[in-house]
Amino acid sequence: MLLAIGVPHPVKTWVWVGTLICMWTACLLNARRCKRRHCVWNGPFFPVNTLRSLSKGQHHFP
């Protein structure tokens, strides 16, 4: 995500969305498998951040 800061907005948006979806999936799997406190508490924030990133990036699409 940090490496995508200097790239144009459509690319940056999709990199951020893809990365957040990967983290969301990993947290959900870890929360279900081993009940890690971090993933149980922070897992619900990833879909919110994914949608927020996507909506912010939409302003830059033609």
PAVOGU-791602 format. One record per atom (N, C-alpha, C): x, y, z; residue number from 1; atom name. Coordinates in nm, 4 decimals, decimal comma. Layout:
# PAVOGU-791602
         px         py         pz     n   atom
          X          Y          Z   NUM     CA
...
This chain:
# PAVOGU-791602
         px         py         pz     n   atom
     0,0825    -0,1182     0,0000     1      N
     0,0000     0,0000     0,0000     1     CA
     0,0875     0,1253     0,0000     1      C
     0,1941     0,1242     0,0765     2      N
     0,2810     0,2421     0,0818     2     CA
     0,3530     0,2658    -0,0507     2      C
     0,3868     0,1590    -0,1213     3      N
     0,4537     0,1742    -0,2502     3     CA
     0,3617     0,2339    -0,3562     3      C
     0,2317     0,2269    -0,3348     4      N
     0,1354     0,2782    -0,4326     4     CA
     0,1026     0,4252    -0,4110     4      C
     0,1623     0,4895    -0,3137     5      N
     0,1283     0,6291    -0,2854     5     CA
     0,1604     0,7217    -0,4024     5      C
     0,2698     0,6992    -0,4719     6      N
     0,3099     0,7898    -0,5791     6     CA
     0,2529     0,7569    -0,7151     6      C
     0,1719     0,6544    -0,7279     7      N
     0,1194     0,6159    -0,8592     7     CA
    -0,0138     0,6864    -0,8856     7      C
    -0,0570     0,6902    -1,0118     8      N
    -0,1840     0,7576    -1,0444     8     CA
    -0,3024     0,6943    -0,9707     8      C
    -0,4072     0,7712    -0,9547     9      N
    -0,5199     0,7306    -0,8710     9     CA
    -0,5938     0,6049    -0,9126     9      C
    -0,6231     0,5788    -1,0364    10      N
    -0,6950     0,4527    -1,0611    10     CA
    -0,6141     0,3305    -1,0174    10      C
    -0,4845     0,3343    -1,0419    11      N
    -0,3981     0,2223    -1,0018    11     CA
    -0,3886     0,2157    -0,8502    11      C
    -0,3676     0,3292    -0,7882    12      N
    -0,3566     0,3347    -0,6422    12     CA
    -0,4836     0,2817    -0,5750    12      C
    -0,5979     0,3197    -0,6256    13      N
    -0,7244     0,2746    -0,5671    13     CA
    -0,7345     0,1233    -0,5721    13      C
    -0,7045     0,0645    -0,6872    14      N
    -0,7177    -0,0810    -0,6996    14     CA
    -0,6123    -0,1560    -0,6198    14      C
    -0,4927    -0,0988    -0,6062    15      N
    -0,3903    -0,1612    -0,5206    15     CA
    -0,4383    -0,1605    -0,3757    15      C
    -0,4904    -0,0490    -0,3300    16      N
    -0,5388    -0,0385    -0,1923    16     CA
    -0,6571    -0,1311    -0,1681    16      C
    -0,7514    -0,1344    -0,2603    17      N
    -0,8682    -0,2209    -0,2447    17     CA
    -0,8250    -0,3675    -0,2422    17      C
    -0,7376    -0,4068    -0,3325    18      N
    -0,6896    -0,5445    -0,3354    18     CA
    -0,6157    -0,5835    -0,2090    18      C
    -0,5325    -0,4938    -0,1599    19      N
    -0,4576    -0,5200    -0,0371    19     CA
    -0,5508    -0,5302     0,0832    19      C
    -0,6469    -0,4432     0,0921    20      N
    -0,7419    -0,4483     0,2034    20     CA
    -0,8272    -0,5746     0,1993    20      C
    -0,8643    -0,6194     0,0798    21      N
    -0,9403    -0,7440     0,0693    21     CA
    -0,8548    -0,8621     0,1138    21      C
    -0,7267    -0,8631     0,0782    22      N
    -0,6367    -0,9705     0,1235    22     CA
    -0,6232    -0,9694     0,2754    22      C
    -0,6066    -0,8528     0,3344    23      N
    -0,5946    -0,8447     0,4799    23     CA
    -0,7253    -0,8844     0,5472    23      C
    -0,8371    -0,8455     0,4897    24      N
    -0,9681    -0,8809     0,5429    24     CA
    -0,9858    -1,0323     0,5423    24      C
    -0,9519    -1,0953     0,4314    25      N
    -0,9625    -1,2406     0,4209    25     CA
    -0,8727    -1,3104     0,5222    25      C
    -0,7481    -1,2648     0,5334    26      N
    -0,6552    -1,3255     0,6291    26     CA
    -0,7056    -1,3098     0,7725    26      C
    -0,7587    -1,1953     0,8056    27      N
    -0,8108    -1,1739     0,9415    27     CA
    -0,9323    -1,2612     0,9691    27      C
    -1,0212    -1,2739     0,8721    28      N
    -1,1374    -1,3591     0,8926    28     CA
    -1,0978    -1,5050     0,9109    28      C
    -1,0029    -1,5521     0,8304    29      N
    -0,9573    -1,6901     0,8435    29     CA
    -0,8871    -1,7129     0,9772    29      C
    -0,8031    -1,6189     1,0175    30      N
    -0,7350    -1,6318     1,1470    30     CA
    -0,8342    -1,6232     1,2620    30      C
    -0,9318    -1,5364     1,2523    31      N
    -1,0308    -1,5232     1,3593    31     CA
    -1,1107    -1,6518     1,3741    31      C
    -1,1426    -1,7135     1,2632    32      N
    -1,2194    -1,8377     1,2673    32     CA
    -1,1342    -1,9562     1,3133    32      C
    -1,0081    -1,9576     1,2699    33      N
    -0,9222    -2,0720     1,2978    33     CA
    -0,8667    -2,0694     1,4388    33      C
    -0,8060    -1,9567     1,4781    34      N
    -0,7341    -1,9548     1,6057    34     CA
    -0,7877    -1,8521     1,7049    34      C
    -0,8922    -1,7791     1,6658    35      N
    -0,9559    -1,6807     1,7551    35     CA
    -0,8591    -1,5734     1,8064    35      C
    -0,7665    -1,5304     1,7217    36      N
    -0,6748    -1,4242     1,7628    36     CA
    -0,7534    -1,2977     1,7921    36      C
    -0,7244    -1,2382     1,9038    37      N
    -0,7970    -1,1187     1,9484    37     CA
    -0,7852    -1,0057     1,8469    37      C
    -0,6670    -0,9860     1,7919    38      N
    -0,6449    -0,8794     1,6946    38     CA
    -0,7392    -0,8950     1,5748    38      C
    -0,7481    -1,0163     1,5231    39      N
    -0,8310    -1,0390     1,4045    39     CA
    -0,9796    -1,0326     1,4355    39      C
    -1,0174    -1,0791     1,5513    40      N
    -1,1593    -1,0724     1,5885    40     CA
    -1,2029    -0,9278     1,6043    40      C
    -1,1188    -0,8454     1,6618    41      N
    -1,1535    -0,7037     1,6830    41     CA
    -1,1357    -0,6189     1,5581    41      C
    -1,0291    -0,6402     1,4830    42      N
    -0,9986    -0,5538     1,3687    42     CA
    -1,0551    -0,6037     1,2370    42      C
    -1,0944    -0,7304     1,2290    43      N
    -1,1501    -0,7849     1,1056    43     CA
    -1,2676    -0,7054     1,0509    43      C
    -1,3618    -0,6625     1,1338    44      N
    -1,4754    -0,5862     1,0808    44     CA
    -1,4380    -0,4481     1,0245    44      C
    -1,3217    -0,3968     1,0555    45      N
    -1,2835    -0,2652     1,0040    45     CA
    -1,2335    -0,2717     0,8600    45      C
    -1,1851    -0,3872     0,8156    46      N
    -1,1329    -0,3972     0,6797    46     CA
    -1,2397    -0,3772     0,5723    46      C
    -1,3605    -0,4344     0,5840    47      N
    -1,4607    -0,4052     0,4807    47     CA
    -1,4985    -0,2574     0,4768    47      C
    -1,5047    -0,1945     0,5928    48      N
    -1,5369    -0,0512     0,5983    48     CA
    -1,4269     0,0283     0,5282    48      C
    -1,3016    -0,0035     0,5568    49      N
    -1,1899     0,0674     0,4935    49     CA
    -1,1821     0,0371     0,3443    49      C
    -1,2178    -0,0833     0,3045    50      N
    -1,2178    -0,1176     0,1617    50     CA
    -1,3210    -0,0324     0,0881    50      C
    -1,4412    -0,0250     0,1415    51      N
    -1,5448     0,0567     0,0779    51     CA
    -1,5090     0,2046     0,0795    51      C
    -1,4478     0,2483     0,1862    52      N
    -1,4063     0,3886     0,1957    52     CA
    -1,2992     0,4211     0,0921    52      C
    -1,2021     0,3331     0,0755    53      N
    -1,0979     0,3531    -0,0253    53     CA
    -1,1573     0,3550    -0,1647    53      C
    -1,2481     0,2632    -0,1894    54      N
    -1,3105     0,2568    -0,3209    54     CA
    -1,3916     0,3827    -0,3490    54      C
    -1,4644     0,4321    -0,2506    55      N
    -1,5441     0,5528    -0,2728    55     CA
    -1,4564     0,6762    -0,2897    55      C
    -1,3461     0,6841    -0,2157    56      N
    -1,2546     0,7981    -0,2331    56     CA
    -1,1886     0,7931    -0,3705    56      C
    -1,1549     0,6731    -0,4165    57      N
    -1,0918     0,6579    -0,5476    57     CA
    -1,1863     0,6847    -0,6616    57      C
    -1,3154     0,6674    -0,6406    58      N
    -1,4132     0,6907    -0,7460    58     CA
    -1,4156     0,8366    -0,7915    58      C
    -1,3750     0,9270    -0,7056    59      N
    -1,3734     1,0690    -0,7425    59     CA
    -1,2729     1,0977    -0,8521    59      C
    -1,1744     1,0096    -0,8681    60      N
    -1,0694     1,0330    -0,9651    60     CA
    -1,0918     0,9569    -1,0955    60      C
    -1,1953     0,8734    -1,1017    61      N
    -1,2235     0,7998    -1,2249    61     CA
    -1,3023     0,8878    -1,3197    61      C
    -1,2798     0,8711    -1,4498    62      N
    -1,3549     0,9528    -1,5468    62     CA
    -1,5000     0,9130    -1,5566    62      C
